[in-house]
Amino acid sequence: MSSQIDHLLTETRRFAPPSSFAAAAVGTAELYERAAADRVGFWSDQARELLHWHTPFTETLDWSNPPFAKWFADGELNVAYNCLDRHVEAGAGDRVALLWEGENGDERRITYAELTAEVKRVANVLEGLGVGQGDRVAIYLPMIPEAIASMLAIARIGAIHSVVFGGFSADSLRSRIDDAGAKVVITADGGYRKGKVSSLKPAVDQALADRNGSGVQDTVDHVLVVRRGGNDVAWTEGRDLWWHDVVPAASDHHEAQAFPAENPLFILYTSGTTGKPKGIMHTSGGYLTQAMFTNKVVHDIHPETDVFWCTADIGWITGHSYVTYGPLANGATQVLYEGTPDTPHPGRWWEIIQKYGVSIFYTAPTAIRSFMKLGREIPQKFDLSSIRLLGSVGEPINPEAWMWYRKVIGGKAAPIVDTWWQTETGAIMISALPGVTETKPGSAQVAIPGVSIEVVDDDGVHVGNGNGGLLVVTEPWPSMLRGIWGDPDRFVETYWEKFSAQNYYFAGDGARLDDDGDVWLLGRVDDVMNVSGHRLSTAEIESALVGNEAVAEAAVVGASDETTGQAVAAFVIIKQSYLAAHSPDGLAQSLRAWVGEQIGPIARPRDVYIVEELPKTRSGKIMRRLLRDVAEGREVGDTTTLADTAVMSVISAQVR
C-alpha cells in the first residue's frame, strides 16, 4: 500500500513561470540566498526596508526565553500609519484602496486618502469612548468597508481588536467578548447574505444580556452600530451609538502615535473551539513585516497596476493578513465583496473579476472544487483575461482541482501559489515564489525565504525525502503567535510541548516530502485514521476520490468500527454532468472500488455517501467533525461556525 500512496503524491507535471512574468516578478532567487546566509539579518532587512519605524529597532530577535519570542522589541511604529498615512504622504492618496461590492449590487470606491480620513475619525470616536492602548474592542461586522476602518482605527490608537465572524452565534460571541474583556463592540444592524439581510445586532444584544448571577463581569461600555441592513433593532440608550451619528461628525485630524513593536495588535479566536475559547494573540512589528513581505513576494504585488482580491472573510486570519494588513501596507488596490459566490447567480465571482479587472485572485480549494462541480461553462461566460496570478489557501489542494484552476480560471498561463500557514503562524510559511518556482500541482512546495520548516518523526528526527511525518517550524519567525490570550501555560502545552527539547513549533499537520524535497500537506494529524492498524490520511483518500472524473469534491472521516477500529466514510459531491446518467448507489460502489485501485484495499471506504453540499466555514474549511457525527450515528454537534447552518440537516437526511 505504501508504494501506491507514494505514487499518489508523485507528480510529474511541472509548470515554469512564463518568462514575461519571471522578468518582472517581485520575489527573486536572491531572497533565498540572503535568507540562507543570515536568517535573522534577512528579517531585519525586510523590516527596515518595508516599514516606517518611528523609533528604529536595534535588536531583531530575542529568543532568550523560548517559546516566548520578541521581534524588533525596542523599535516603535504605528501599524495604521504604515497601512495608510505614509501612502498618502508619498502622493498615492488618490489611489483606490478598496473596490467594495455589496451582495445586493451596492458599490463604493474608496481611495487611500478617504480611508485614512475615515480611520482617523473612527480613532477619535473610540478615544472619546475611553478606548486606549491595550484595551480590547470586539468587531462583529459583515464584509463592508467599515470593518477595515474599524480594525485600522483600533490599531492606530494602540488598542487590540478581536474580530468575530458574523456567522457566529450569540453564545460564541459572548464567550469571545468575555475572554477578551472587550470594552466596546462594533457591529451592524445586519448584512446581506444569500439574498437576504442577516441580522447582527440582536446577537450582540443577546450576548450582552443575562449577566446577572453569571459571575462574569460585563466589561462592554458601548456598542457602535453601522446601518447596513436597514432591519429594525432594539436600542439601549446610553450604550448604543449609531456609526452615522458619531463618525462623520468626528474630526479627521489624528496623529499616529508610535507604539512598541511587541504591542499586541489583535486576538483571533480559533474556529471550532470547545469549552474556553483559544485566543491567538499577535503583536505589531513582526506580524506586519511578514504579512507585508509575503503579500508582496508570494502574491507578486505591483501596487501601481494590480487589482488584488482575497475572498476571505475578515473573521478569519486570512482576512486579517491578506485583506486588511498585507495589501494596505503594500499600498495595493483590492476588491472587497460582501456576499456569497453564488448570489444572485453562480457566476458572481467571475463577474466581479471581469468588472474590476482583478489580476491576482486568492481563494480556498473548497471554493475551487465547488465551481468544478458546477462546470466550466459558468466561468467561461466571463472575461477572466486580467488574471495573471492565482492563489490557494485554507487546506491542501488536490492536483485535479489545481489543474482545473490553472486551465479554466488562469487561462493555462497564470502561475498558482499554493500557500500553507495558520492562524497561529500569522502569515504564509510555505509557498512557491511565482517568478522563481517551477510549480507542481498539489504540492505546497517549499518554505518561504527566512522560514525554517522540517518534516520529522515523533522523536523530532528529520524523516528525509520520500517519507512522511509531522510538520514543524524549527526556528522563530516574525509573525508567530506570541501566546494564547491570558493563558501562557496553554500556549506552551498546545504548540511547543511535543518537541520542547528542540524548541520546535508543532503545527498539528502531517506532511510528506517527495523525492524532490517538496512538501505535500496531508491535513491535520487528528484527521489520520487507524484502520486495522494501518494509518491512513484523509487527504490521501480525498485526493484519490477527486481524481475520479465524476467527483467534484470529497471529504473523508474515520468512523468507529467494531471490526477494524476505524473505517473510512466518504462524503462525495458528484459533478452535475454525471448525476443524470448514474444512480447514487452505482456511483458509490464504483468509487469504493476506485479508491481500492488507487491506494489499496485497506483504504476502500466502508461507506460512500453521495451528497449535494459539504459543511464548510465561511473561510472554506470543511468541518469534518460534523461529518464524523453523521457517520457514527450521533446527534450533530454545534453548527454555528458554518457558512450555511442548514447544510447538516440536508446531509443527515440524504445519508438516512
C-alpha positions as a printed Julia matrix, in Angstrom:
656×3 Matrix{Float64}:
   0.0    0.0     0.0
   2.82   2.4     0.85
   4.13   2.4    -2.71
   0.68   3.2    -4.02
   0.32   6.16   -1.64
   3.76   7.31   -2.73
   2.51   7.16   -6.32
  -0.48   9.29   -5.38
   1.86  12.05   -4.22
   4.28  11.71   -7.11
   3.51  14.49   -9.56
   5.32  14.56  -12.89
   3.71  17.72  -14.28
   5.8   20.88  -13.93
   4.99  24.46  -14.82
   7.75  27.03  -15.06
   6.7   30.67  -14.69
   6.16  32.44  -18.02
   9.32  34.3   -18.96
   7.48  37.65  -19.03
   6.18  37.02  -15.51
   9.58  35.96  -14.17
  11.27  39.02  -15.66
   9.05  41.41  -13.7
   8.5   39.3   -10.55
   8.93  40.9    -7.13
  10.24  37.72   -5.49
  13.6   36.53   -6.82
  16.01  33.66   -6.16
  18.29  36.13   -4.4
  15.85  36.23   -1.46
  16.53  32.56   -0.71
  20.28  33.21   -0.84
  20.09  36.21    1.5
  17.92  34.34    3.98
  20.11  31.24    3.93
  23.22  33.32    4.61
  21.72  35.13    7.63
  18.13  34.33    8.53
  17.76  36.86   11.37
  19.61  39.52    9.41
  17.3   38.86    6.46
  14.23  39.66    8.56
  15.97  42.72    9.97
  16.49  43.96    6.42
  12.87  43.28    5.46
  11.51  45.13    8.49
  13.67  48.17    7.76
  13.01  48.17    4.01
   9.27  47.58    4.15
   8.03  49.5     7.2
   8.22  53.02    8.6
   9.64  52.99   12.12
   9.01  55.98   14.37
  11.81  54.62   16.55
  14.22  52.28   14.69
  14.92  48.95   16.38
  18.43  47.86   17.36
  17.68  44.23   18.3
  16.0   41.98   15.74
  15.18  38.82   17.71
  15.13  38.0    21.41
  14.84  34.2    21.76
  16.33  34.07   25.25
  13.15  32.63   26.79
  11.69  30.2    24.24
   8.95  29.78   23.19
   8.27  33.43   24.07
   9.83  35.4    21.22
  10.28  39.13   20.79
  10.92  40.67   17.38
  12.2   44.23   16.9
  11.26  44.81   20.55
  12.99  48.16   21.13
  11.55  49.65   17.93
   8.32  51.67   17.74
   5.84  52.03   14.9
   2.18  52.61   14.17
   0.51  49.85   12.17
  -2.24  52.06   10.74
   0.29  54.71    9.68
   2.14  52.02    7.75
  -1.07  50.92    6.03
  -2.43  54.38    5.25
  -0.8   57.71    6.09
   2.57  57.03    4.52
   0.96  56.22    1.15
  -0.96  59.5     1.22
   2.18  61.4     2.21
   4.02  59.73   -0.69
   1.47  61.09   -3.16
  -0.71  58.0    -3.58
  -3.77  59.41   -1.8
  -5.89  59.23   -4.96
  -5.1   55.54   -5.49
  -8.12  53.33   -4.83
  -7.64  51.23   -1.7
 -10.97  49.38   -1.66
 -13.26  48.41   -4.53
 -16.24  47.37   -2.45
 -19.07  45.35   -3.93
 -22.19  44.69   -1.87
 -24.09  41.49   -2.44
 -27.17  43.48   -3.42
 -25.24  45.46   -6.06
 -24.09  48.45   -3.98
 -20.57  49.6    -4.78
 -18.07  52.05   -3.33
 -14.6   53.13   -4.46
 -12.55  54.33   -1.51
  -9.17  55.96   -2.04
  -6.26  55.83    0.37
  -6.89  59.47    1.32
 -10.57  58.76    2.02
  -9.83  55.6     4.02
  -7.15  57.42    6.03
  -9.57  60.21    6.92
 -12.26  57.7     7.93
  -9.86  55.74   10.12
  -8.8   58.97   11.85
 -12.45  59.82   12.57
 -13.13  56.35   13.99
  -9.96  56.58   16.08
 -11.19  59.86   17.57
 -14.59  58.34   18.31
 -13.03  55.36   20.07
 -10.74  57.54   22.14
 -13.78  59.62   23.06
 -15.39  56.43   24.34
 -12.42  55.85   26.61
 -10.56  53.28   24.49
  -6.78  53.46   24.73
  -3.6   51.41   24.43
  -4.14  47.8    25.44
  -7.96  47.98   25.61
  -9.86  45.37   23.64
 -12.57  46.09   21.06
 -14.72  43.35   19.54
 -15.75  43.63   15.88
 -18.84  41.76   14.66
 -19.45  43.09   11.16
 -20.22  41.96    7.61
 -17.67  42.44    4.83
 -18.12  46.18    4.5
 -15.51  48.97    4.39
 -16.37  49.96    7.96
 -14.9   46.63    9.09
 -11.5   47.52    7.63
 -11.71  51.05    9.01
 -12.54  49.7    12.47
  -9.58  47.32   12.53
  -7.17  50.04   11.48
  -8.61  52.65   13.87
  -8.19  50.27   16.79
  -4.62  49.55   15.7
  -3.99  53.28   15.29
  -4.68  54.01   18.97
  -2.7   51.03   20.24
  -5.78  49.06   21.28
  -6.38  45.38   20.45
  -9.12  44.17   18.13
 -10.9   40.86   18.31
 -12.82  40.21   15.11
 -15.63  37.68   15.48
 -17.03  36.12   12.3
 -20.51  37.48   11.62
 -21.94  33.98   11.33
 -21.16  33.04   14.93
 -23.99  32.67   17.42
 -24.68  34.93   20.39
 -23.16  32.31   22.71
 -19.94  32.18   20.65
 -19.81  35.95   20.57
 -20.41  36.18   24.32
 -17.57  33.78   25.15
 -15.14  35.78   22.99
 -16.21  39.14   24.39
 -15.84  37.79   27.92
 -12.48  36.14   27.38
 -11.0   39.27   25.81
 -12.7   41.63   28.27
 -13.87  43.86   25.41
 -14.68  47.48   26.27
 -16.54  48.33   23.05
 -18.33  46.22   20.43
 -18.57  47.43   16.82
 -21.39  45.78   14.89
 -24.08  46.45   12.27
 -27.84  46.13   12.23
 -27.34  43.39    9.62
 -25.62  42.45    6.39
 -26.58  40.88    3.1
 -26.05  37.15    2.72
 -27.59  34.79    0.16
 -30.02  37.47   -0.99
 -31.38  38.3     2.45
 -30.49  40.56    5.35
 -28.81  38.56    8.1
 -29.24  40.39   11.4
 -26.22  41.01   13.64
 -27.09  43.44   16.42
 -29.69  41.13   18.01
 -26.89  38.61   18.62
 -24.84  41.34   20.3
 -27.81  42.3    22.46
 -28.29  38.67   23.46
 -24.58  38.2    24.12
 -24.56  41.19   26.47
 -27.79  40.27   28.25
 -28.47  37.91   31.16
 -25.27  38.73   33.06
 -26.86  38.79   36.48
 -25.73  35.84   38.54
 -23.41  34.53   35.81
 -20.29  35.51   37.7
 -18.97  37.23   34.55
 -18.22  40.93   34.68
 -19.83  42.95   31.9
 -16.9   44.93   30.51
 -18.7   46.44   27.49
 -19.46  50.14   27.87
 -20.61  50.95   24.34
 -21.9   49.31   21.15
 -21.16  51.2    17.91
 -23.64  50.19   15.19
 -23.29  50.58   11.42
 -26.56  50.85    9.5
 -26.24  48.38    6.65
 -29.24  46.02    6.5
 -31.94  48.53    7.36
 -33.57  45.97    9.66
 -35.21  47.04   12.91
 -33.03  46.65   16.01
 -33.51  47.14   19.72
 -31.71  50.08   21.3
 -30.12  50.59   24.69
 -29.84  54.31   25.4
 -26.51  55.4    26.78
 -24.78  52.25   25.5
 -25.65  52.04   21.8
 -24.43  54.57   19.24
 -25.12  54.82   15.51
 -21.97  54.97   13.4
 -23.59  57.52   11.08
 -24.33  59.83   14.02
 -20.86  59.9    15.58
 -18.22  59.03   12.96
 -18.97  61.65   10.26
 -19.14  64.32   12.98
 -15.71  63.44   14.36
 -12.51  65.22   13.38
 -10.35  63.7    10.67
  -7.23  65.04   12.35
  -5.43  62.39   14.37
  -1.71  62.0    14.88
  -0.45  58.42   14.67
   1.32  57.68   17.94
   4.23  55.23   17.99
   3.81  52.01   19.95
   6.34  49.27   20.78
   6.73  46.56   18.14
   5.56  43.98   20.67
   2.37  45.9    21.48
  -0.49  43.42   20.94
  -2.34  44.08   17.68
  -5.17  41.54   17.77
  -6.66  38.47   19.36
  -8.27  35.97   16.99
 -10.2   33.05   18.4
  -9.74  29.81   16.53
 -12.86  28.36   14.97
 -14.44  25.2    16.28
 -13.32  25.77   19.85
 -14.91  23.77   22.63
 -15.01  24.98   26.19
 -12.93  28.08   26.85
 -12.12  29.91   23.59
  -8.49  29.87   22.44
  -7.49  33.45   21.7
  -4.44  33.55   19.44
  -2.52  36.77   20.13
  -0.39  38.57   17.57
   1.73  41.68   18.07
   2.6   44.52   15.73
   6.08  44.85   14.2
   6.92  41.24   13.4
   3.41  40.4    12.25
   3.19  43.37    9.88
   6.68  42.69    8.49
   5.87  39.11    7.46
   2.29  39.83    6.33
   3.55  42.61    4.08
   6.59  40.68    2.84
   4.63  37.55    1.92
   1.84  39.51    0.26
   4.48  41.33   -1.77
   6.62  38.38   -2.92
   4.16  35.44   -2.89
   1.25  37.36   -4.42
   3.68  39.4    -6.53
   2.02  42.71   -5.71
   2.69  45.63   -8.05
   0.6   48.27   -6.26
   0.51  50.76   -9.14
  -1.1   48.31  -11.57
  -2.57  45.27   -9.79
  -6.08  44.66   -8.52
  -5.85  42.09   -5.73
  -8.75  40.01   -4.43
  -8.56  37.71   -1.44
 -12.03  36.22   -0.94
 -11.62  35.51    2.8
 -13.86  37.0     5.47
 -12.13  39.32    7.95
 -13.36  36.99   10.71
 -10.53  34.6     9.79
  -6.77  35.06    9.8
  -6.61  35.18    6.0
  -8.87  38.22    6.11
  -6.58  39.86    8.66
  -3.29  39.25    6.86
  -4.34  39.37    3.2
  -7.36  41.66    3.19
  -6.5   44.27    5.81
  -2.84  44.39    6.73
  -0.69  42.95    3.92
  -2.33  44.61    0.9
  -2.84  48.0     2.55
   0.73  48.06    3.9
   1.83  47.44    0.3
  -0.39  50.25   -1.0
  -2.4   47.87   -3.18
  -5.86  48.25   -4.71
  -8.13  45.41   -3.69
 -11.66  44.09   -4.08
 -13.85  43.63   -1.0
 -17.04  41.61   -1.55
 -19.83  41.31    0.97
 -21.72  38.23   -0.18
 -21.54  34.62   -1.26
 -20.12  33.35   -4.59
 -23.49  32.02   -5.76
 -25.7   35.06   -5.13
 -27.54  36.3    -7.1
 -26.15  33.81   -9.65
 -23.38  31.16   -9.64
 -21.06  33.3   -11.75
 -20.93  36.25   -9.35
 -17.22  35.93   -8.53
 -16.24  35.74  -12.19
 -18.49  38.71  -12.92
 -16.65  40.73  -10.25
 -13.25  39.72  -11.66
 -14.38  40.89  -15.1
 -15.88  44.14  -13.73
 -12.83  45.28  -11.77
 -10.07  43.69  -13.84
  -8.8   41.55  -10.95
  -5.22  40.49  -11.66
  -4.41  38.46   -8.51
  -7.04  36.07   -7.12
  -6.59  34.23   -3.81
  -9.23  31.74   -2.62
  -9.83  28.36   -0.96
  -9.65  24.88   -2.53
 -13.18  24.16   -1.32
 -14.46  27.09   -3.4
 -12.5   25.88   -6.42
 -13.96  22.39   -6.12
 -17.46  23.84   -5.74
 -17.0   25.65   -9.05
 -15.71  22.43  -10.62
 -18.97  20.78   -9.61
 -20.97  23.42  -11.46
 -18.86  23.09  -14.6
 -16.5   25.3   -16.59
 -19.36  26.7   -18.65
 -20.12  29.29  -15.96
 -16.68  30.96  -15.65
 -16.25  30.72  -19.43
 -19.1   33.22  -19.84
 -16.87  35.93  -18.37
 -13.64  37.64  -19.42
 -11.0   36.48  -16.96
  -8.03  37.56  -19.06
  -6.97  40.15  -16.47
  -5.84  37.37  -14.11
  -2.07  36.91  -14.02
  -1.66  35.07  -10.68
  -3.81  32.59   -8.75
  -3.51  31.57   -5.12
  -4.87  28.82   -2.9
  -5.29  28.89    0.89
  -7.07  27.02    3.67
  -6.3   23.34    3.16
  -4.41  21.07    0.76
  -5.49  21.41   -2.87
  -5.61  18.18   -4.83
  -3.86  18.05   -8.23
  -7.11  17.78  -10.21
  -8.54  20.96   -8.65
  -5.16  22.66   -9.12
  -5.19  21.82  -12.84
  -8.82  22.95  -13.28
  -7.96  26.23  -11.56
  -4.99  26.74  -13.87
  -6.79  25.85  -17.1
 -10.26  27.32  -16.59
  -9.57  30.35  -14.4
  -5.91  31.04  -15.19
  -6.07  30.5   -18.94
  -3.28  27.87  -18.78
  -0.76  30.64  -18.09
  -1.21  32.2   -14.64
   1.14  30.72  -12.02
  -0.52  29.22   -8.92
   0.82  29.76   -5.4
  -0.49  27.05   -3.06
   0.1   28.5     0.4
   0.33  26.8     3.8
   0.02  28.75    7.02
  -2.25  29.02   10.06
  -3.97  31.43   12.42
  -1.04  30.78   14.72
   1.71  31.46   12.17
   0.12  34.78   11.19
   1.39  34.77    7.62
   2.35  32.45    4.76
   5.06  29.91    5.69
   5.22  27.52    2.72
   4.61  28.54   -0.88
   6.08  28.78   -4.32
   7.53  32.14   -5.34
   5.65  32.63   -8.61
   8.51  34.17  -10.57
  11.06  31.58   -9.41
   9.46  28.22   -8.61
   8.64  25.52  -11.12
   5.24  24.68   -9.71
   3.88  21.23   -9.08
   0.12  20.52   -8.88
  -0.95  19.58   -5.35
   2.27  20.44   -3.52
   2.76  23.49   -1.28
   6.45  23.03   -2.21
   8.99  24.95   -0.12
   9.31  27.26    2.87
   9.39  30.96    2.03
  12.76  32.72    2.45
  13.55  33.23    6.13
  11.3   30.4     7.4
  12.68  27.05    8.53
  10.4   24.02    8.06
  11.07  20.33    8.67
   9.08  17.1     8.46
  10.07  14.94   11.44
   9.14  11.73   13.21
   7.74  11.51   16.75
  11.25  11.99   18.16
  11.88  15.16   16.16
  14.25  13.48   13.68
  14.11  14.64   10.06
  12.39  11.92    8.0
  14.19  12.63    4.72
  12.87  12.85    1.19
  10.27  10.3     0.21
   8.86   9.99    3.74
   6.02  11.37    5.8
   5.79  12.7     9.33
   4.92  15.77   11.38
   5.31  19.31   10.08
   7.3   21.57   12.41
   8.79  25.05   12.33
  12.33  24.81   13.68
  13.23  28.5    14.11
  11.23  31.52   15.31
   9.62  33.69   12.61
   8.41  37.32   12.81
   4.63  36.78   12.51
   4.49  33.94   15.03
   1.79  34.0    17.68
   3.0   35.45   20.95
   0.66  33.43   23.11
  -2.88  32.41   23.92
  -4.66  35.37   25.47
  -4.48  35.08   29.24
  -3.15  31.51   29.23
   0.63  31.16   28.69
   0.65  27.59   30.04
  -1.86  26.5    27.41
   0.27  28.19   24.75
   3.31  26.13   25.74
   1.36  22.91   26.12
  -0.55  23.22   22.84
   2.22  24.22   20.45
   5.63  23.55   21.99
   5.45  20.7    24.48
   5.73  17.83   21.99
   9.16  18.96   20.79
  10.2   21.02   23.8
  13.76  19.63   23.72
  14.31  21.14   20.27
  12.1   24.25   20.71
  10.16  23.22   17.6
   6.71  24.64   16.94
   4.39  21.73   16.11
   1.78  22.79   13.62
  -0.56  19.83   14.18
  -0.38  18.92   10.49
   1.04  15.87    8.82
   3.19  16.26    5.72
   5.25  14.26    3.3
   8.43  15.15    1.46
   8.54  13.89   -2.1
  11.74  12.83   -3.82
  12.5   16.46   -4.71
  12.12  17.54   -1.08
   8.89  19.42   -1.8
   6.21  19.47    0.9
   2.83  17.78    0.47
   0.35  18.62    3.22
  -1.68  15.68    4.5
  -4.09  17.56    6.76
  -4.43  17.59   10.5
  -2.76  14.78   12.39
  -6.07  14.15   14.13
  -7.52  13.52   10.66
  -5.33  10.44   10.32
  -7.35   7.25   10.6
  -6.23   3.94   12.05
  -7.83   1.16   10.02
  -6.83  -2.33   11.15
  -3.52  -0.95   12.37
  -2.82   1.0     9.15
  -2.5    4.77    9.41
  -4.35   6.46    6.56
  -4.52  10.18    5.82
  -7.9   11.67    4.97
  -6.15  13.95    2.45
  -4.73  10.98    0.54
  -8.12   9.3     0.19
  -9.85  12.57   -0.66
  -7.28  13.2    -3.39
  -7.9    9.74   -4.81
 -11.66  10.32   -4.86
 -11.38  13.72   -6.57
  -9.08  12.06   -9.09
 -12.17  10.26  -10.41
 -13.66  12.24  -13.28
 -17.17  12.06  -11.76
 -16.21  13.68   -8.46
 -16.21  17.42   -7.81
 -15.39  17.35   -4.11
 -14.94  14.86   -1.29
 -14.49  14.79    2.46
 -13.31  11.7     4.33
 -13.58  10.9     8.03
 -12.79   7.93   10.22
 -15.85   6.35   11.83
 -15.82   3.86   14.7
 -15.97   0.25   13.54
 -16.17  -2.85   15.77
 -14.08  -4.93   13.38
 -11.37  -2.57   12.15
 -11.26   0.04   14.93
 -11.95   2.78   12.43
 -13.49   2.64    8.99
 -13.34   5.1     6.13
 -16.51   7.1     5.49
 -16.55   9.34    2.42
 -18.95  12.16    1.62
 -18.83  12.94   -2.08
 -20.25  15.65   -4.33
 -20.76  14.45   -7.91
 -20.37  16.75  -10.91
 -23.75  17.71  -12.31
 -22.94  16.25  -15.71
 -22.71  12.75  -14.15
 -25.77  12.82  -11.9
 -28.39  12.29  -14.59
 -26.71   9.25  -16.14
 -25.78   7.31  -12.98
 -27.61   6.14   -9.88
 -26.24   7.17   -6.46
 -25.8    3.52   -5.42
 -23.9    2.7    -8.58
 -21.66   5.74   -8.18
 -20.96   4.87   -4.55
 -19.92   1.3    -5.4
 -17.71   2.39   -8.28
 -15.98   4.98   -6.08
 -15.3    2.41   -3.37
 -13.62   0.26   -5.98
 -11.77   3.25   -7.42
 -10.13   4.1    -4.09
  -9.11   0.48   -3.66
  -7.42   0.58   -7.05
  -5.71   3.92   -6.45
  -4.37   3.29   -2.95
  -5.08  -0.26   -1.89
  -7.9   -2.41   -0.46
  -7.3   -1.21    3.1
  -8.24   2.36    2.07
 -11.5    1.35    0.37
 -14.32   3.33    2.1
 -16.81   1.34    4.13
 -19.44   3.95    3.18
 -19.65   6.42    0.33
 -22.41   8.98    0.77
 -23.46  11.0    -2.28
 -24.38  14.49   -1.02
 -25.18  17.86   -2.54
 -23.02  20.01   -0.25
 -20.36  19.72    2.47
 -20.33  21.58    5.79
 -17.91  24.49    5.45
 -16.99  27.52    7.46
 -17.06  30.9     5.74
 -13.3   30.57    5.33
 -13.82  27.4     3.29
 -12.69  24.78    5.79
 -14.66  21.53    5.82
 -15.96  20.74    9.31
 -15.14  17.05    9.35
 -16.16  16.6    13.0
 -19.78  17.16   11.93
 -19.47  14.54    9.2
 -17.99  12.18   11.79
 -21.12  12.71   13.9
 -23.27  11.67   10.93
 -21.1    8.67   10.04
 -21.24   7.39   13.61
 -24.98   7.99   14.01
 -24.65  10.68   16.69
 -26.58  13.88   17.09
 -24.81  16.53   15.03
 -22.79  18.97   17.15
 -22.59  22.76   17.1
 -23.08  24.14   13.59
 -22.81  27.86   14.35
 -19.42  28.2    12.64
 -20.81  27.03    9.28
 -21.38  29.36    6.37
 -24.75  27.6     5.89
 -26.08  26.13    9.12
 -28.85  24.23    7.29
 -26.44  22.06    5.3
 -26.09  19.41    8.02
 -29.84  18.8     8.1
 -29.73  18.18    4.36
 -26.73  15.84    4.65
 -28.3   13.89    7.53
 -31.48  13.42    5.5
 -29.51  12.26    2.45
 -27.45   9.78    4.48
 -30.5    8.22    6.06
